[in-house]
Structures are given as C-alpha cells and as structure tokens.
Amino acid sequence: MAQLGATLVIEIAGIAILARLLSPADFGVFAAVSAVYMFGQFLGQFGSHPLIIRAPTLSREIIAEINALVGTASVSIAILLMLLAAGLKQIFPSPEVANGLLWLAVTVPLASFGGIGHAMLERDFRFETLFYIRLTASITFVVVAGSGAVAGLGPSALCLGLGASVVVHAVAVLSASRWRVLVRPRFHQLAHFKAARLIFGGTACEHLGYALQPLLIGHAFGPAAVGLYSRAADILRQANRLVNDTILPVLMPHAVEIEKRDQGFRELVAETLSHITVLSWSGGAVLFAVAAPVTSLLLGGQWGEIVPLFQILSAFLIVMPVTNVCRVFLLARKRDAIFFKQALAVLIAITAALVVAGAFDIYMAARLVVLVYGFQALVSLIAACSVAGVSFKTVMGVFATSALVAALAFVAATLSLQWVSGDAAQFVLGAFASAIIWMICIISLRHPTWMRLREFLWDSRR
C-alpha cells in the first residue's frame, strides 16, 4: 500500500504541475495520441496477458509461441501506426497528432514485450516489485513531460514523457521477470492462442472503445473539449486505482485458483462485490460533492469548465469497478464468449452514442458514455452472479448496504462544504468528514470490509 500511495502522490502531483504548464487543447492532442498508441500496444501483445495468467504451466513451447506472435504483431503494429499517423489529421483537427504518434510507434515492440513481463510478475504475485516499477515509470513521465513543457514543446512534451516512461517500465519488468525473450520463436499450432481468442477479441473491443472516445469527441468539439474530458477521467482514474490496484491484480490469479479447486467461488464473488462497492461507490459520491475544490486545487483556474464534466464522469466510480470484478469472475469460469459479446455490444453503443452526441455538447457526450457503461455493468453483474450461483437477494443486500454508506458519506461531504471557505479547506474537511462517517457505517454494520481491515490491523500488531 505504501508503494501504491507514493505512486498516486507522484501521478497526482504530475497532473497538478502539467495542468499549469499546458493548455486543455494540449492535453486533448495528447489524449488522442495516447489512446491510439495504447490500443496499438495492446494489439502488439496479441492477447498474451490472460494466456500467461491462466496457463497451468509455462512450457518452452508456450514461451516460443508468445515470442513469435508478440514479436511479429508488435513490429507490424508499429509500422501500421507510422503509416496511419498522417491519416489521423483527417479525424482529429491537430497536426501535432501525427508527430506524437510517430515517436511513440517506435516503442511498441519493447512495450509489448514489457506487457509479457508485467503478466509474469502478476502470475508470480510479485506485486511489490510491480509497484516499485510503476513508481519509477511515473516519476520518469512527470520529469520528462514537465521538462518538455517548460521548454515550450506543448503536447509533444507529454508524448515524450509517455514514451520514456513506457521504455523504463518495459525494461524494468523484463529484467525483474527474467522473461526468456531469446527463446527461439516458433509458431507451432497456436493452440494456446486459439483457446484465448475470444478474450483477445473482447479486450480489443474494449481498448478500441477507449481509443475512439477522444478521436470522436475531438472531431465533434475540438482538442480543448478532449482535454477537459481526458483530465476529468484521469483524476477519477487515480481515485479508482485505490480500489482496482489493490484488489484486481490479486483477484484474477486467486479466482483462477479457487475455480480449479471448485469450492468457495460463490462466496468469493459476494465478498468481492461487497468490498468493491462500499469503497468505490462512497468514493464516487464524495468526489461528486467536492468536485469544485478538487478540480480547482489540482488544475487551476483555466479549467473551470471541467467541474460539471467531472461530476458526470464521477459515475464511473460506481459502474466501472463492478464491471471489472465481474469480468474477472467470467474469465475465471471460462465464460469467454459472454465477455466478448458484451465488449462488442459496448463498442457499438459507445460509437453510436458519441456520433449522436456530436449534435449536442461535450456534457451530453459524457452522459451517454456513462449510460452505456452503466448498462454494461448491469449486464456483467447478472452474468457473473448467474455463473457463480450468487442469488439476487444477496446482491441486492450488498448493493443496498453500499448505497446507504455512499449516501451518508455524500451528505457528510456536502454539509462540510458549507462550514468553511477555500478550496483546500473544503476538500480536506469534506474528505475527513466523509471518511469518519464511512468508518462508523462499516463498523456499526459489521461490514465484510471492516472485518478484513480489522484482521489486517490485528495481524500487523502481532
């Protein structure tokens, strides 16, 4: 947790520093470039991450297949991104998009193999090592991007920072995992990759949906609107990581192991939903209440229009954690087809929603995106509970409790804003008051999260 906290502090400090050196339009250009780049990086990994996590053993044959396909796919994607860079000018109204994508495309092969190393460390439960690597990469991004911004490079500074951090991360995870890159690549019959093709297809649909959002928003409303949207989403993503980065990396290997033993899976689903909702729903409600002081503190005065957008997107903290944990349980039960169909439907819905929103404004676009992801969370929840055998009554009980705790935390944060003035004081008092109410609620309700926290504290004292 200490490493995660340090990483979040560095990344939030980077958001605050860079927001004062660059304009919303600069961040809009970077959001478009990085979205396309991350999609290319995912394609370069060719679905190797879930294969590594779920494989009972990593034989030399599997390693040879991974090296062959990732090497071929990543180099091909790098070349394709270079060719497509100029064409992005027709979609996104900024000439700097092409230059940023050209620079980042060079790093795709190394980044793709870095994803393999990352998966290996997750498979071996070496999360402390991953946190240190993430911390180093975050520092690299802030230093390089900040230096470039001071030098007047504009959005190119952010692209340079991302490229440098990707290289540092890839080199570090490959060294730590000791992945045998030099094993002779062989394609064999590709049986292992064929078995994971639906996971790859579903995850590709998800990444494509993320990549299309800044491009379609930028095409309709301009780079500044994308900058506002991406900054709001990025701040909320940092808050979401407090939940996701402490639960999801451990949850996937653990769920796979429990599925192999064929016992305790239903209890794991119910308890995880309790943990994830009582944390994320309360966080989303509080951030909605303190949106104005939070954005003013982090971003400064030139980002005033972001407050209503931040409040709309705070619903992501309600729907996305549910979707993420339900995806883990579906994949652990090998319901790959359900996952693929959901992801494909969401991709189509997101594209249609953003095309329709082009006739309105950026706020309508955000509302429609949240609505689509909310529907995905509902469908994922029904599917996961169905395959795990969790009853509707159990789920409703979990959600009612989490909603009650979130509502009380929201009231505490809202009332505290009336007692003090100043962004810093409002944020500190709002967060403190909601945290106190949250603790009182989970203790009085004897919530599973409190029981786990008490066990952790007791073990630490011993």
N, C-alpha and C positions, 0 to 999 in steps of 0.2 A: 504493500500500500504506500510506503514511503516513496518508492521509485515512481509509482503512478502519480502521486501528489506532486512530486518535483517536475515530472513531465508536463502535467497540466499547468502548473505555475509558469513554466517556460513558454508553453504554447499560448497561454492567455496573455502573458506579457508581450509576446511577439505580435499578437493581434492588436494590442493597445498601441504599441510602438509604430507598427507599419500603417495602421489606420490614420495616424497623424502625419505620416510622410507621403502617403499616396492617396489618390482620389478614388471615389466609388467606381469611376469608369476604369481606372487601372485594375482594380480588383475584379471588375466584370470581365475584362480581357483575360486575366489570369484564370478565372473560374472556367471560362470556355476552353482554354488551352489544357488546363489540368484535367478537366472532365474527359476530354477526348484521349488524353495521354493515359489516364488511369484505365480507361476501357481497353486501350491497346495493350497496356501492361498485363491486364487480366487475360486477354486472348493469348498473349505470349506465354503465359503459364500453362495454357491448354488443359485446365481442369486438374492439375496435378495435386493441388492442396487437399481436396477431400479424399483423393486416392491414397495419399500418404497417411492421412489421419485414420482412414478406415481399414487399410491393408493389415491383415494379421501379422505378416512378416514382410520386410523389405528385402526380397532376394536380389541377387545380382541381375537377374533378368528384368525385374521391375525397374531397377535403377537405370539399366541400359535403355529401356523404353522411354522413361521420363527424360533422360538426357537427349535422346534422339528427337522426340517430339517437341520438347521445350526449346531446344536449340534451333530446330527448323522453324517452328512457329514464331519465336521471338525475333529472329532475323527477318523473316518475311513481314511481320507486322511493322518492324522498324522501317523497312523500305516503303511499305504501304503508307505509313504516316507521313513520311517525307514527300511522297507523291501527292497525298491529299492535302498537305499544308496550304498550298496555294488555293485549292478549291474552297477552303473554309471562308475565304474572303467573300464569297458569294452568299454565304449563310449569315455570318457574323460580321457586322459592319466595322471592322477594325483591321488595318493592315498588319498590326503587330502580332496578330494571332499566328500567322504563318511563321514568323521568325521564332516565336517561342516554341511552337510545336516542332520545328526543325531541330532545335537544340535538344529538346527532351527526347525526341525519337532515337537519338544515338544511344541513350541509356537503357532502352527497352530490353535488350538481351541480358544485360547484367541484372536489371531489376527483376526480370522473370525468374532467373536462377536464384535471386535473393528470396523470392516468394517460396521457393522449394526449401531453402534453409530455414525460413520462418516456420513453415509447416513441420519440419523435423524437430525444431525446438519445442513447438506445441505438443507434438506427439510424445516427446520425452518429458513433458511437464516442466520444462526449464523456463518458467515464466519470469523469474527474477532476472535471468540473462536477457530476455526479450525486453523487459522494462528499461534496463540499462542501455541497451542498443537504441530503443526508441528515444530515450532521453538525449543521447548523443546526437541522433539524427535531428531532433527538434532544435537543439542548440545550433547545429550547423545551419539549418534553414533560417533561423532568426538572424544569425550573424551575417550570412552571405546576402540574404534578401535585404536586411537593414543597411548593409554597406552599399549595395547597389542602389537602394532608394535614395540614400544620402548623395550618391554620385549622380543622381538625376536620370537613372536608367528607366524609370517608370515601371510598367508591367514586366519588362524584361528582367528586372531585379528579382521579382517573385519567381519567375521561371528558372533563373539561375539558382536561387535558393532551393527550389524543389529538386532540381537535377542533382545538386551537391548532396542534399540530404538522402536522396534515393541511392546514390553511389555509396555513401557512408553506411547506410543501413544494409545494403546488399553485401558489401564486403564483410561487414561485421557478422551477419547471420551465417554466411557461408563458412567463415572461419570458425565460428562457435559450434556449428552443427557438424562440421567436417564432412559435408556432402561430397560424395565422390564424383565430381564433375568430369574427371578424366577417365571414368569407366567408358569403355568403347560404346558409342551409341549403336543400338540395334533396334529395328522396328518390330521384329518378331511378328506375332499375330495381332498385337494391340488388344488382346483380350481384356486386360485390366482397364484400359481407357474406354473400351466399348461398354463395359459394365457401368461406368460413371458418366456416360454421355448425356443422360437426362439432367444430372446435377450441373454439368458444364453448360448445357443449353439454358437451364433455368437461371443460373447465376449470370450468364451472358446477357439474358433479357433484363435482369436487374441492373447490371452495370450500364447497359445501353440506355435504359430509362434515366439513370443518373446523368449520363453524358448528354442526352438530348435536352434536359431541362435548361441549362444555361444557354445552349445554342438557340432553342426556340424562343426563350424569353428575350435573349439579346436581339434576335431577328425582329421581334414584335415591338420591343420597348427600348432597345439601345443598351450599350455597355453599362451605363450607370445603374439601370434597374437590375441588371445581373449582379452588379457589385453589392447592392443593398440586399438582394435575395441571398447571395452566397455568404455574406458576412453574418447575417442573422442565422442562417443554417449552420455556419461554422461555430458560432458561440454556443448554440444549442447542442451541437455535436460534442463539444468539450464536456458539457454537463452530462450528456448521455453516456460518455465514456466512463464516468464514475460508476455506472451500473454495468455497462457492457463489458468493459475491460477487466472487471473483477469477477464476472460470472461466466460470460460466454466462452472464453478460451478454455476454462476448466470444464465447462458443461459438456462440450462436444465429446472429448475423449471419455469422460465419465459416463455419459449417456450410452455411448457405444459399448462400454464395458458392462454396464448393467443389462443392456439388451442381450449381450452374449450369455449372461448368467440367467436371463429370463426370470428375474424377480426384482421387485421394488421399482419397476418402471412407472407405474401409475402414481405411486407416492412421490417419486422424483418430479413428475410433471406438476402435480398440485403444489408441492412446496416451492418449486422454482417460480411458478406463476405468482405465488404469494409474495416472495421476495422481490421479484422484478416490478410488480405493480405498486406495492406500497412505497418503493423507492422512487420509481420514475414518475408515477402519477403525482406524488407530492412535489417532486422537483419541478414538473411542468406547471403545476398550479402556482407555485411560488414565483417562478420566473415570469409567468404571465402578470402577476401582481406587481413585480418590481422591474418591469421591462424598461421603463423610462430611466431610472437611476443606473441600471446595469449598462444599457447601451451608451448613456452619456459618459459614464466613467471609463468604459473600455474604448469607445470610438471617437469621442469628442463631438464638438458642435456641428461639424459638416455632415453628420449622419443623422440629423433629426428626423428625417422621413422614415427611418428604419423601425421606429417604435411600433406602429400598428402591424407592420410586417413581422416583427419579432413575436408579437403576441399571437398572431395567426399560426406561425410556424411552431410555437411552443407546444402545440398539439402533437407534434412529432414525438415528444417525450411520453405521450400517452399511448400512441399506437405502435411506434416502431419497436420498442423493447418486446412487446407481446409478439409481434411478427417474428422477431429474431429468435426468441427462445422456441417458439412453435416450429420454426424451420429446423432447428437443431433436432427436435424430437421426431419430426417427419423423416429427416435423413437418417437418424439413428435406427428407425424402424424400417428403413429402406423403402420409403414411400416416395421415390424419386419422381414418379410420374405426376403425383399430386403437386409437388413443388414446381415442376416445370410448367404445368398448365396454369397455376396461379401466377407465376412470374410472367408468362407470355400475355395473359389477360391484363395484368397491371401495366405492362409496356404499352399495349394498345390503348388502354384507358388513359394513361398519362399523356401520350402523344395527342390523342383526340382532345383531352381537356385543355392542353396548352394551346392547341390550334384555335379552339373556341375562345379561350381567354384573350387571344390576340385582339379581339374586338372590344375588349374592356380595358382593364388596367392590371398592374402587377399584383395588386391585392386580390383581385378576383382569381388570378392565376394561382396564387398561393393557396387560396381557399379550395380550389378544385383539386390541387395536388394533395392537400391534406385529406380531402374527402376520399380520393382514390386509395390512398394508403390506409385510411381508416377501414375501408371496406376490405382491403387485403388482410388487415389484422383480424377482422371478424371471421373471414373465411379460413385463415390459417389456424385460428383458435379452435373452430369447430372441427377441422380436420385432425389437428393434433390430439384433442381430447377424445375424439372418436377412436383413433388408432391406439390410444393409451388406455382407454376404458375409464376415463375420468367422467363422472356424472355431471349433468347440467346443474344440479343443486350445489355441488361442490364448487364449481366455477363461479356461480352467482354469489355464493357466500364469500369467496375470495375477493371478487370484484367489489361487492358491497362494502366490505371492510376497508379496502384500499381507497375507494371513493370517499368514504367518510373521513378517513385520515387526511386525504388530499384537500377536502373541503375545509376542514378545520385549520390546516396549515395555510390555506389561501386566505381565510378570514383573519388569521393572526398577522400575516404579512400585510394585508390591505389596511387593517386598523393601525398597525405600527407606522405606516407611511404618514398618517395624519398627525403624529405626535412630534415629529422632527422635520427640519428642513435641511436641504443639501443632499446631493446625490450620494455621497459616501455614507452619511449618517442614515439615510433612508435604506440603503442597501444592507448595511451592517445590522441595523435594528430589525428590518424585515426578515433577513435570513436567520438571525438569532431567535426571534420570537417564533417563527415557524418551526425551527429545529426543536425548540423546547416543547411546543405543542405536539410535534411528531413523536418525540420520545415518550411523552406522557401517554399518548394514544397507544403506541405499540406495547408499552409496559402494562397498562391497565387492561388491554385486550389480550394479553399474553400471546402476542402475535409470533408466528414462527421465526420472523426476522429477529425479534428480541431474544428468543430462546437461543438462536445461533450466536448472536452477539454476546450474550451472557456466557455461553460456553467458551467462546474465543477469549473473552477477558479473563475468565477463571483459569483457563489453560496458560495464559500469558503470565498471570501472577504466580502460578506454580512453577 
